[in-house]
């Protein structure tokens, strides 16, 4: 009640493990809707031998247009091209990295992630026409982990919404810890 009075009209998101049925139920009774469901995976950055791939290119402010074309296929995302450009433009002080998997010089898949201290999180993968491609996913995942390790991270977090990724994530040294629900609503 306090939040509704003080922040009336504000859009709010709350994320919980789906196993926290009381919290999910309480928010749904207040009119919140589940806006995202995903599986939460964790792993050690150096848990598997990583391989370098010549198809991977780091995206910087100088070559951002290559990534922007691919990323702008996604709509309704918080980490828009403009927000990511602002972050990678802070180089060398940025905590953000964007990697592209290229075919004939063109970005056909990408990963964007952030390292903060001993932790890192992959915020997303993009694929041309939003079609999952296992080889580019694995190559981007490996390249991202190598960079995270270089940046000092030890642990990695990734929220996956696509079941086709689950088995590959396990092969890449990740472990599913829970299912997650993001509830969105207006106070």
N, C-alpha and C positions, 0 to 999 in steps of 0.2 A: 504494500500500500504506500509506504514511504516513497519508494522509487517512482511509482505511478504519479504521485502528487508532485514530487520535485522535478521529474523529468518527462512530464506528459508530452506525448508526441514524438519522443526520441525512438529511433530504430535501434534495437538491441539484439545481439547474438550471444547465445550461451552454448558452450560445447561440453559434452559429458560422455563418459563411457556409457554405451547403451545399457550396460548391466545396472546402471544407477537408475532403475525404473522409477523410483520415487521422484527424482528431480525431473525426469522427462515427463512423467504423468502430471506433475504440478504445473510445469510450464505449458503443457498442452491444454490444461484446464484454464489457463489464463489467456488462451488464444494464440499461443506460439505454435508455429508449424515447423516440422523437420525440413530444413532446407538443404541439408547435406548428410549423407551417410557414407562412412568410409571405415576401412580397417587400418589400425595403427600398427606400424612396423618399426622396430628398433634394431640397431645392430652396432657393432664396432666398426669404426672407419677402416681399420687395418685387418679386418677379420678374414678376408680372402685375398689371394694374390690377384692384383689388378693388372690389366693389360693396357698398353697404350694403343691408340687407334689413330691413324693418320687422317681419318675422316672427321675427327673432332677439332673444332676451332673455338677458342674463347671469344665471346662477344664483348666488345668494348664500345665506348661512345663512337669510335671511328668507324666501326663496321656494324653498328646497331641496326641499320636498315635491313640487313640480311635476316635478322631475327624478327624484326617488327612485322614483316610481311606474314611470316608463319604465325606469330603469336596473336596477331589481330584477327585471325580466324576464330579465336575464342571470344565469346561475348559473356557478359555478366560475370566477370572475374574481378577480384579486388586488385591483384597485381597486374594492372594493365601495362601496355607497352610504355606509356608515359611515366608511370611510377617506376618501372624497372629501369628505364633510361636514366631517370634522375639518380637512382642508386648506383648504377655502374659508372656514371659520369663522375662520381666522387673518387675514382681510382687515383692513387693506389690505396686510399684510406677506406675504400668500401668493404663491407662485410659480405656483399652480394656478388655472386658470380652467375654468368649465363654462358652455357656451352651449347653449341650447335653441332649437329651431325649433318655433314654435307655430302651431297651426291652431285658430281659434276659442278662443284663450286657453289651449289645452291643449298640453303638450309632446308632439310626435309624433316628434321626432328630437333628438339631442344630440351634442355633441363635448366631450371633456375633454382638456386639454393643460396643459403646464408649460413655462415659460420659465426658463432658467438662463443668465444672462449673454448672450452673443451667439447662443445656441442655444435651440431650442424643439423639443418633441416632442409630437405628438398621440398620446395613449395609446389613444383609441378613439372610435368613433361608435356610437350606439345608434339603432335604428329601431323603431317600434312593430311588434310581432310579428316582429321581426328581419328585416323586409322592406326591402331596400335601396331608397332613393328618391333618384334622381339630383338633383333640384332642391334638396331639403333638404341633401343632402350638399355640393353646390357652395356653397350659401349659408352653411352652417356653416364650411366650409373657408375661404371668403373672409373671413368675420367673424373667425375664429380668427387668420388671418394678419394682419389689420389690428391686432388686439390684441397679437399677438406683436411686431409692429413697434413699436407704442407702448411696449411693455415693454422694448425695446432689442434684441430678437433680430434676427439677420441670416440665419441658416440654420435649416432645418426638417427634421426627421426623422419618418418615418411608416412603420410596419410594417403592410402590408396583407395580409389573409388572403383577400380576396374579389376574384376576377378581374374582376368587373363594375366594380370601382373603377379598374382599371389605366388604361384609356384616358382616363377623366375626370381622373385624377391627372396624366397627361401634359399634357392641355389646361390644367390649372391650374398648369402650370409645374414639375411635379415630374419627377424622373428616377430610374428604377430602377437601383440600383447592384449588387444581388445578391439571391439567394434565401437565406433564413435558416432554420435549424433550431434549435429549442430542445429539448434532451434533458433528461429528468427521470429521477431515480433515487434510490435510498436507498443510503447508504454502509454 
